[in-house]
Amino acid sequence: MSPDDKPDNLINAEGLRVDGRRPDELRPVEMKVGVLKQADGSASIRQGNTYILAAVYGPRELHPRHLTLNDRAYLRVVYRMATFSVPDRKRPAPSRREREISMVIANALEPALFLEEFPRAVVDVFIQVIQADGGTRCASINAASLALADAGIPMRTLVPSVAVGKAQGTLLLDLGDAEDKYGEGDIPLATLPPQDDITLLQQDGHFTKEELLEAIEMGVTACKYMHELQKEALKQAYAKRRPADDAEVDDEDDDDYEDDLETDLGESDLEEE
């Protein structure tokens, strides 16, 4: 978004944002699992106009060997933005920001993984931002978490993530591009359900103590919903991979299958439509 596209107000007189959302409303989210056949695990996420792919390879032998960890696997995350992902063409060389976000994502994901099961190995996570429209850091964590689960990496839980920002003195959930660029700050966070342990908490901009606490509460609540969307995406992917011989199972077997998925992923709180 160029300076000429800067909106006059990020929140209008009716209390709605530039894209018509309420302050506490997420952008439309679509997650898919198993989108890349060549990877051991993969996932995609569309969050508003942001579109991201994540691929996981491993556990596998680590190169270069000097990075080897004797007691656990090395989680190597590479976050990259496509040159065409932003209005002004991005330089193809990795930027300092991309390297920083790669480290942040790895730190957010690592507490959820049983990396000690694979000493001296590496788990590679490659994240490609196809289209950036705000919130790529948190969306990448959501997609990478699904890709790790799809690859069969042992996990304590999935890792949902969302950002809360501020514009015109109002806290906003899940910032879009304009709010990210012209707002007063943002707080990306990630959690480990169901205890809601926080694995990522950053702050950019000025927030009062009360605003910070409220923003964290908003973010944790939104992460619970994102977690449900992650589980639904995995369940749909698992259902499509059922053996052909089970295609004609009776209703009771279907219920048992769904129960097994709920046991693996946690009890679903999404309302049935």
KAWO-V350309 format. One record per run of one state. SS is the DSSP state (2 for helix, 1 for strand, 0 for the rest). FROM is the first residue (numbers start at 1). TO is the last residue. Records with the same first field share a line. If there is no record, write none. Layout:
SS = FROM-TO / FROM-TO
//
This chain:
0 = 1-2 / 6-10 / 12-16 / 18-28 / 34-40 / 48-49 / 62-64 / 68-73 / 82-95 / 111-112 / 114-114 / 118-120 / 132-135 / 151-154 / 156-158 / 168-169 / 174-176 / 183-184 / 193-196 / 202-203 / 206-208 / 241-243 / 247-250 / 266-273
2 = 3-5 / 65-67 / 96-110 / 115-117 / 136-150 / 177-182 / 209-240 / 244-246 / 251-265
1 = 11-11 / 17-17 / 29-33 / 41-47 / 50-61 / 74-81 / 113-113 / 121-131 / 155-155 / 159-167 / 170-173 / 185-192 / 197-201 / 204-205
//
